[in-house]
Amino acid sequence: MKKSHASIDGFIPRRSGNEVGGARSLGVSGDAFSLDKRLDPTQEDKFNMTTNQTHKKGVMRSDIDESLRDIDKNEGQPVKKMTRRQRRRVKKMSKRPKGKLKRILKWLALVLIVAILAFGGYLAYKFIIAGGNIFQGNIFDIFQSQPLKEDAYGRSNFLILGTSEDDPGHPGSNLTDSMMVLSVNQKKKNAYMFSIPRDLYVEYGEDCVSGSAGKINEYFSCSDTGTTKEAEQNRLAKTQKLVGDIFGMDIQYGVHVDQTVIKQAVDAVGGIDVNIEGDGAPGILDRNFDWRCNYTCYLVKYDNGVHHLDGAHALYLSMARGDVAPTYGLANSNFDREKNQQKILIALKDKAMSTGTLTDFGKITGLIDALGNNLRTNIQTKEIRTLMKVANEIKPNDLHTISLIDTKNPDKSVVTTGMYGGMSVVMPADGIFDYSGIQSFIRKTITNDPVANEAAPIVVLNGSGVTGYAKSKADELTKVGFNVTNVDNAPEGSYGKVEVYQIGTGNSATASKLASIYKVSVKKTSPPVSVDDGAAFVIIFGSTS
């Protein structure tokens, strides 16, 4: 007789010997399976097949898929719990596409960074090489933004000199046939440009080929004939002073360029647009350069209007002055040439600072090469960023060109042409070596100084008894914008150190400035000497102690 098994609440105790992976692994006892079989005998084979496959193959992809489907089907209901192994496999498979995309993006970012560094490194290398040739100081000072030097009116003044030293066989290649002054206000963001007549007859203050006086375009090459960098800087500094003394300006910077820089720089930016304006003609013609093509072409022949010029044609236009027949539209010769040179530089500046140029790798490197090989200056490296910022901020309407001659009203011109020393020269309208009119015109036009605008005539008298004392004081006044019209000796008498008399009314800016300079009160009484009609002030310099 078999021993019966006790039961509790209808459950039969487990029997030993169940296999791992069998019914026990599913949480079902063997006898419980027998109970299921009795309820539905057809399920036995299916159950055996399932348990055997699970036992042999472990977790299948179909199991994972089924588990995932159950999650969707039974949302909001109890979900069949996956094993730890199933969860790890699902997690790994779900991360695989995302990880691959992340790696691709990481590599793309790395390639982009390398490309940017290579581009920036190449530009930095080019700039360091070029900057070492062009600017003064440590090239790594480029990261500074030092303000530009200024004169008493808050303006930074640049003397730009052009020679033909890069053109072998060119007669007079060391002469500065192109001379300009650029005056910039870095706070008000405006600029003025004027050309210096290359034939202006001046005193050098030292001996040159022509002696102690001659045309101004000779001075640069004779002031220092050395070939070193130091000699170049000395030439610039001495020429800045000469030009500054003549025009009554404090010129802080000098720039020396040759012909090649115009040609290469214009080509580097893709050409420039220049408005051609023939003087009393429907355009301009100058055959001075057509020998280059055996006179089978016209290198300077344009109708009036805007023309797009490449580097070579911009260079020829900058030199055209109508001195070889047949010619037309350049009746003012060098003065017309100077106007065209100004137009070319302004067009080049606008094109170089345009977005299309600044974002073009080839154009940037071309400009760097052109400037590095053909430009020398005493601008400091630590001032470059400020200079570029100011140049970019000056709008076209705030860049003004002025001329020393007025073709419509010749009487208003401050220079004229004539014969002196047996040659045709340009000279001040007030007379040879008298630059007072030129200086007054520059101050009125560029500085907008109220004293210069009033231009009140001032008579300076010497009451000190020291020869030349009044003349030296008059020169000081002229340099700061006063209009000194006469210098003479005062009648014998006792005078204070400085006495200032005002004749008539008005000219308040001049009166205030004189009182400030000499720390005196301006007298409204009649001066102790008769003066020419029209004089607004009389200044008597007495004791020199």
Secondary structure, DSSP 8 states (H G I E B T S, - for coil): -------BTTB----TT--TTSGGGGT--HHHHHHHHHH-TTHHHHHHHHHHHHHHH-S-HHHHHHHHHHHHHTTTS------HHHHHHHHHHHHHHHHHHHHHHHHHHHHHHHHHHHHHHHHHHHHHHHHHHHSBS-GGGGG--------TTS-EEEEEEEE-TTSTT-TTTTS--EEEEEEEETTTTEEEEEE--TTBEEEEEEEETTEEEEEGGGHHHHH----SHHHHHHHHHHHHHHHHHHHT----EEEEEEHHHHHHHHHHTT-EEEEE--TTSSEEEE-TTGGGGTTSS-SSEEESEEEEE-HHHHHHHHH--S-SSSEES-TTTHHHHHHHHHHHHHHHHHHHTSHHHHT-HHHHHHHHHHHHHHEEE--BGGGHHHHHHHHHHS-GGGEEEE-S--SS-GGG-SEEEEEETTEEEEEETT-TT--HHHHHHHIIIII--HHHHH--EEEEEE-SS-TTHHHHHHHHHHHTT-EEEEEEE--SS---SEEEEE-SS--HHHHHHHHHHHT---B-S--SS---TT--EEEEE----
